[in-house]
Amino acid sequence: MATLISTKKSKKCYVWVSVVVTTRGRKFYFYHVSKFKSAEELLNFDLTLPKVDKIYCDGNLAYNTVYGNKIPTMQKSKFTNIVENVNSQIRDKVSYLVRKSKAHAKSIEWLDHRLAMFFVNLNLRG
């Protein structure tokens, strides 16, 4: 799932979130910050992820381009709800993502650092 961060055209960036669930049910959370919401950015993110058998996603066209051979499942399931839950936690707990506040991220680098801390904590809790 790619989430828009800023509404200014010059400062737009997206956070791609992925949750990998092992056969034993352990969840691992990954993210990628990009300036564009494109198939190329999704492919760059996918190259850093562990290989999986099933993919659950929303209807973004980038998913069909990258995962065409695996045919992503675009229906609601418990796994898409897990990703939506992570997106909600990011919006609630990472103050850099709150628009029009003093804590708003001024650069992609600082946003990336803050998201790294958030995801490390999320993976340690899991």
MDAnalysis code that builds the backbone (N, CA, C; Angstrom):
import MDAnalysis as mda
import numpy as np

u = mda.Universe.empty(378, n_residues=126, atom_resindex=np.repeat(np.arange(126), 3), trajectory=True)
u.add_TopologyAttr("name", ["N", "CA", "C"] * 126)
u.add_TopologyAttr("resid", np.arange(1, 127))
u.add_TopologyAttr("resname", ["MET", "ALA", "THR", "LEU", "ILE", "SER", "THR", "LYS", "LYS", "SER", "LYS", "LYS", "CYS", "TYR", "VAL", "TRP", "VAL", "SER", "VAL", "VAL", "VAL", "THR", "THR", "ARG", "GLY", "ARG", "LYS", "PHE", "TYR", "PHE", "TYR", "HIS", "VAL", "SER", "LYS", "PHE", "LYS", "SER", "ALA", "GLU", "GLU", "LEU", "LEU", "ASN", "PHE", "ASP", "LEU", "THR", "LEU", "PRO", "LYS", "VAL", "ASP", "LYS", "ILE", "TYR", "CYS", "ASP", "GLY", "ASN", "LEU", "ALA", "TYR", "ASN", "THR", "VAL", "TYR", "GLY", "ASN", "LYS", "ILE", "PRO", "THR", "MET", "GLN", "LYS", "SER", "LYS", "PHE", "THR", "ASN", "ILE", "VAL", "GLU", "ASN", "VAL", "ASN", "SER", "GLN", "ILE", "ARG", "ASP", "LYS", "VAL", "SER", "TYR", "LEU", "VAL", "ARG", "LYS", "SER", "LYS", "ALA", "HIS", "ALA", "LYS", "SER", "ILE", "GLU", "TRP", "LEU", "ASP", "HIS", "ARG", "LEU", "ALA", "MET", "PHE", "PHE", "VAL", "ASN", "LEU", "ASN", "LEU", "ARG", "GLY"])
u.atoms.positions = np.array([
    [0.841, -1.166, 0.000],
    [0.000, 0.000, 0.000],
    [0.886, 1.229, 0.000],
    [0.651, 2.160, -0.862],
    [1.409, 3.406, -0.907],
    [0.560, 4.509, -0.294],
    [1.110, 5.231, 0.641],
    [0.389, 6.291, 1.329],
    [1.015, 7.626, 0.978],
    [0.179, 8.590, 0.562],
    [0.655, 9.927, 0.227],
    [1.034, 10.658, 1.495],
    [2.187, 11.356, 1.483],
    [2.672, 12.051, 2.663],
    [2.378, 13.538, 2.617],
    [2.644, 14.215, 1.537],
    [2.477, 15.658, 1.455],
    [1.598, 16.015, 0.276],
    [0.878, 17.133, 0.376],
    [0.025, 17.550, -0.726],
    [0.728, 18.528, -1.657],
    [1.861, 19.104, -1.250],
    [2.614, 19.997, -2.128],
    [3.299, 19.165, -3.200],
    [3.165, 19.596, -4.457],
    [3.711, 18.808, -5.560],
    [5.219, 18.608, -5.453],
    [5.938, 19.606, -4.987],
    [7.393, 19.495, -4.916],
    [7.860, 18.620, -3.756],
    [7.000, 18.362, -2.778],
    [7.398, 17.625, -1.579],
    [6.682, 16.287, -1.435],
    [5.980, 15.840, -2.451],
    [5.247, 14.586, -2.352],
    [6.188, 13.412, -2.179],
    [5.781, 12.501, -1.337],
    [6.469, 11.220, -1.255],
    [5.465, 10.184, -0.764],
    [5.780, 8.941, -1.005],
    [4.889, 7.844, -0.676],
    [5.609, 6.840, 0.208],
    [4.852, 6.213, 1.091],
    [5.397, 5.146, 1.929],
    [4.716, 3.852, 1.501],
    [5.521, 2.930, 0.993],
    [5.032, 1.599, 0.625],
    [5.207, 0.705, 1.844],
    [4.170, -0.023, 2.222],
    [4.210, -0.888, 3.402],
    [3.918, -2.320, 2.971],
    [4.679, -3.243, 3.552],
    [4.470, -4.657, 3.280],
    [4.541, -5.430, 4.590],
    [3.678, -6.418, 4.710],
    [3.698, -7.312, 5.860],
    [3.904, -8.723, 5.327],
    [4.970, -9.363, 5.779],
    [5.259, -10.742, 5.385],
    [4.884, -11.630, 6.560],
    [4.022, -12.617, 6.310],
    [3.567, -13.533, 7.349],
    [4.166, -14.903, 7.066],
    [4.876, -15.441, 8.052],
    [5.495, -16.757, 7.885],
    [4.433, -17.846, 8.027],
    [4.813, -19.085, 7.728],
    [3.879, -20.199, 7.859],
    [3.476, -20.425, 9.312],
    [4.317, -19.980, 10.247],
    [3.994, -20.101, 11.673],
    [3.198, -18.916, 12.207],
    [2.915, -17.949, 11.342],
    [2.094, -16.817, 11.745],
    [2.870, -15.597, 12.236],
    [4.184, -15.634, 12.210],
    [5.007, -14.489, 12.640],
    [4.968, -13.424, 11.555],
    [4.756, -12.170, 11.952],
    [4.670, -11.068, 11.003],
    [5.969, -10.264, 11.008],
    [6.410, -9.899, 9.812],
    [7.556, -9.014, 9.642],
    [7.098, -7.842, 8.792],
    [7.440, -6.636, 9.228],
    [6.960, -5.418, 8.601],
    [8.101, -4.725, 7.862],
    [7.806, -4.254, 6.644],
    [8.786, -3.580, 5.812],
    [8.168, -2.309, 5.253],
    [9.027, -1.350, 4.904],
    [8.546, -0.119, 4.291],
    [9.567, 0.378, 3.268],
    [9.099, 1.282, 2.423],
    [9.960, 1.915, 1.429],
    [9.398, 3.311, 1.174],
    [10.246, 4.321, 1.226],
    [9.833, 5.701, 0.944],
    [10.255, 6.032, -0.472],
    [9.324, 6.583, -1.259],
    [9.645, 6.950, -2.635],
    [8.993, 8.280, -2.994],
    [9.509, 8.890, -4.037],
    [8.935, 10.152, -4.504],
    [7.796, 9.937, -5.493],
    [7.681, 8.721, -6.005],
    [6.660, 8.433, -7.009],
    [5.865, 7.190, -6.624],
    [4.620, 7.143, -7.076],
    [3.763, 5.977, -6.875],
    [3.685, 5.258, -8.226],
    [4.747, 4.500, -8.514],
    [4.848, 3.877, -9.829],
    [5.250, 2.414, -9.696],
    [5.119, 1.705, -10.796],
    [5.511, 0.297, -10.823],
    [7.013, 0.148, -10.599],
    [7.796, 1.097, -11.081],
    [9.253, 1.038, -10.889],
    [9.620, 1.136, -9.409],
    [8.969, 2.030, -8.681],
    [9.233, 2.157, -7.244],
    [8.795, 0.899, -6.497],
    [7.647, 0.343, -6.887],
    [7.177, -0.894, -6.267],
    [8.143, -2.038, -6.553],
    [8.676, -2.094, -7.757],
    [9.645, -3.134, -8.098],
    [10.920, -2.977, -7.275],
    [11.383, -1.740, -7.086],
    [12.557, -1.503, -6.240],
    [12.309, -1.987, -4.816],
    [11.118, -1.735, -4.299],
    [10.746, -2.190, -2.957],
    [10.659, -3.707, -2.917],
    [10.056, -4.301, -3.939],
    [9.863, -5.746, -3.980],
    [11.192, -6.495, -3.989],
    [12.210, -5.925, -4.603],
    [13.516, -6.579, -4.657],
    [14.155, -6.717, -3.283],
    [13.743, -5.893, -2.328],
    [14.298, -5.951, -0.973],
    [13.507, -6.881, -0.060],
    [12.363, -7.349, -0.514],
    [11.486, -8.180, 0.319],
    [11.791, -9.664, 0.156],
    [11.461, -10.460, 1.192],
    [11.561, -11.917, 1.031],
    [10.545, -12.391, -0.015],
    [10.847, -13.451, -0.686],
    [9.932, -13.989, -1.701],
    [8.764, -14.695, -1.026],
    [7.561, -14.469, -1.568],
    [6.337, -15.017, -0.980],
    [5.519, -15.729, -2.049],
    [4.551, -16.532, -1.582],
    [3.682, -17.275, -2.494],
    [2.417, -16.514, -2.861],
    [1.863, -15.751, -1.902],
    [0.622, -15.021, -2.130],
    [0.821, -13.548, -1.851],
    [0.096, -12.726, -2.599],
    [0.161, -11.284, -2.430],
    [-1.263, -10.760, -2.308],
    [-1.510, -9.955, -1.287],
    [-2.797, -9.308, -1.095],
    [-2.570, -7.807, -1.220],
    [-3.378, -7.142, -2.024],
    [-3.159, -5.718, -2.240],
    [-4.471, -5.031, -2.605],
    [-4.384, -3.686, -2.721],
    [-5.539, -2.937, -3.189],
    [-5.492, -2.887, -4.716],
    [-6.305, -2.077, -5.337],
    [-6.427, -2.077, -6.793],
    [-5.437, -1.211, -7.542],
    [-4.311, -0.823, -6.962],
    [-3.327, 0.009, -7.639],
    [-2.770, -0.726, -8.858],
    [-2.690, -0.029, -9.982],
    [-2.217, -0.649, -11.220],
    [-0.761, -1.100, -11.131],
    [0.029, -0.475, -10.276],
    [1.435, -0.855, -10.132],
    [1.571, -2.308, -9.700],
    [0.637, -2.809, -8.906],
    [0.711, -4.193, -8.439],
    [0.569, -5.181, -9.590],
    [-0.340, -4.913, -10.520],
    [-0.509, -5.805, -11.672],
    [0.741, -5.825, -12.530],
    [1.404, -4.678, -12.683],
    [2.609, -4.601, -13.491],
    [3.743, -5.412, -12.880],
    [3.926, -5.296, -11.572],
    [5.040, -5.963, -10.898],
    [4.735, -7.424, -10.606],
    [3.519, -7.718, -10.162],
    [3.179, -9.069, -9.728],
    [2.269, -9.792, -10.711],
    [2.287, -9.422, -11.952],
    [1.391, -10.004, -12.942],
    [1.429, -11.518, -12.989],
    [2.616, -12.112, -12.815],
    [2.725, -13.571, -12.883],
    [2.147, -14.255, -11.649],
    [2.060, -13.538, -10.517],
    [1.515, -14.140, -9.303],
    [0.042, -13.794, -9.112],
    [-0.485, -12.935, -9.932],
    [-1.864, -12.475, -9.872],
    [-2.258, -12.114, -8.440],
    [-1.992, -10.864, -8.051],
    [-2.297, -10.450, -6.684],
    [-3.778, -10.529, -6.378],
    [-4.090, -10.909, -5.164],
    [-5.468, -10.983, -4.707],
    [-5.918, -9.599, -4.280],
    [-6.931, -9.071, -4.933],
    [-7.395, -7.722, -4.638],
    [-8.743, -7.754, -3.938],
    [-8.867, -8.617, -2.979],
    [-10.096, -8.692, -2.198],
    [-9.748, -8.539, -0.730],
    [-10.723, -8.153, 0.039],
    [-10.483, -7.974, 1.469],
    [-10.215, -9.330, 2.118],
    [-9.213, -9.358, 2.958],
    [-8.900, -10.552, 3.724],
    [-8.277, -10.111, 5.023],
    [-7.948, -11.062, 5.878],
    [-7.325, -10.697, 7.143],
    [-5.955, -10.083, 6.909],
    [-5.299, -10.412, 5.800],
    [-3.975, -9.869, 5.525],
    [-4.040, -8.417, 5.063],
    [-5.033, -8.065, 4.235],
    [-5.171, -6.661, 3.862],
    [-5.569, -5.830, 5.068],
    [-6.323, -6.415, 5.987],
    [-6.675, -5.699, 7.212],
    [-5.440, -5.455, 8.080],
    [-4.478, -6.384, 8.061],
    [-3.227, -6.194, 8.810],
    [-2.466, -4.999, 8.247],
    [-2.387, -4.894, 6.931],
    [-1.689, -3.765, 6.306],
    [-2.414, -2.459, 6.622],
    [-3.729, -2.461, 6.543],
    [-4.486, -1.248, 6.874],
    [-4.280, -0.859, 8.332],
    [-4.160, -1.836, 9.218],
    [-3.892, -1.565, 10.625],
    [-2.519, -0.908, 10.791],
    [-1.519, -1.401, 10.065],
    [-0.181, -0.806, 10.132],
    [-0.230, 0.630, 9.602],
    [-0.944, 0.859, 8.504],
    [-1.070, 2.217, 7.972],
    [-1.692, 3.149, 9.001],
    [-2.696, 2.674, 9.697],
    [-3.342, 3.477, 10.743],
    [-2.375, 3.773, 11.884],
    [-1.600, 2.765, 12.302],
    [-0.610, 2.976, 13.366],
    [0.446, 3.988, 12.944],
    [0.864, 3.928, 11.694],
    [1.861, 4.885, 11.206],
    [1.307, 6.299, 11.306],
    [0.082, 6.491, 10.848],
    [-0.510, 7.829, 10.894],
    [-0.679, 8.324, 12.325],
    [-0.998, 7.409, 13.247],
    [-1.213, 7.802, 14.640],
    [0.084, 8.056, 15.396],
    [1.107, 7.248, 15.156],
    [2.290, 7.261, 16.014],
    [3.511, 7.966, 15.436],
    [3.516, 8.247, 14.152],
    [4.646, 8.948, 13.552],
    [4.216, 10.390, 13.307],
    [4.634, 11.265, 14.201],
    [4.177, 12.655, 14.145],
    [4.648, 13.367, 12.879],
    [5.685, 12.864, 12.231],
    [6.168, 13.469, 10.990],
    [5.114, 13.414, 9.882],
    [4.167, 12.507, 9.996],
    [3.171, 12.343, 8.947],
    [1.923, 13.203, 9.160],
    [1.877, 13.923, 10.256],
    [0.727, 14.787, 10.527],
    [0.935, 16.086, 9.770],
    [0.057, 16.367, 8.836],
    [0.193, 17.571, 8.030],
    [-0.142, 18.805, 8.849],
    [0.458, 19.900, 8.457],
    [0.184, 21.216, 9.040],
    [0.429, 21.257, 10.537],
    [1.496, 20.636, 10.980],
    [1.884, 20.718, 12.383],
    [3.379, 21.036, 12.439],
    [3.863, 21.417, 13.597],
    [5.283, 21.728, 13.750],
    [6.150, 20.490, 13.554],
    [5.586, 19.327, 13.800],
    [6.358, 18.084, 13.693],
    [6.378, 17.517, 12.277],
    [5.734, 18.190, 11.334],
    [5.659, 17.696, 9.960],
    [7.054, 17.486, 9.379],
    [7.245, 16.395, 8.657],
    [8.553, 16.058, 8.085],
    [8.975, 17.121, 7.081],
    [10.160, 17.636, 7.265],
    [10.681, 18.663, 6.363],
    [11.501, 18.055, 5.231],
    [11.962, 16.815, 5.419],
    [12.740, 16.157, 4.371],
    [12.436, 14.657, 4.368],
    [12.662, 14.069, 3.222],
    [12.424, 12.632, 3.075],
    [13.410, 11.839, 3.942],
    [14.631, 12.351, 4.081],
    [15.643, 11.636, 4.867],
    [15.216, 11.501, 6.326],
    [14.724, 12.595, 6.904],
    [14.292, 12.532, 8.306],
    [13.046, 11.668, 8.470],
    [12.170, 11.719, 7.494],
    [11.002, 10.838, 7.526],
    [11.452, 9.387, 7.484],
    [12.423, 9.091, 6.626],
    [12.949, 7.726, 6.517],
    [13.554, 7.264, 7.845],
    [14.300, 8.132, 8.528],
    [14.880, 7.778, 9.831],
    [13.788, 7.475, 10.850],
    [12.768, 8.301, 10.886],
    [11.685, 8.111, 11.859],
    [10.906, 6.834, 11.562],
    [10.636, 6.577, 10.291],
    [9.936, 5.345, 9.920],
    [10.779, 4.113, 10.239],
    [12.098, 4.213, 10.067],
    [12.975, 3.088, 10.413],
    [12.838, 2.748, 11.890],
    [12.834, 3.766, 12.751],
    [12.662, 3.510, 14.188],
    [11.310, 2.881, 14.479],
    [10.265, 3.379, 13.821],
    [8.921, 2.836, 14.019],
    [8.864, 1.364, 13.622],
    [9.421, 1.023, 12.456],
    [9.337, -0.357, 11.965],
    [10.236, -1.302, 12.750],
    [11.374, -0.827, 13.239],
    [12.208, -1.677, 14.106],
    [11.428, -2.035, 15.369],
    [10.786, -1.043, 15.974],
    [9.977, -1.312, 17.166],
    [8.818, -2.242, 16.867],
    [8.186, -2.060, 15.718],
    [7.063, -2.912, 15.328],
    [7.523, -4.357, 15.137],
    [8.682, -4.555, 14.530],
    [9.204, -5.910, 14.328],
    [9.669, -6.557, 15.619],
    [10.198, -5.771, 16.536],
    [10.627, -6.319, 17.829],
    [9.434, -6.752, 18.687],
    [8.321, -6.052, 18.561],
    [7.110, -6.406, 19.331],
    [6.513, -7.705, 18.839],
    [6.545, -7.897, 17.491],
    [5.868, -8.984, 16.825],
    [6.052, -10.314, 17.414],
])
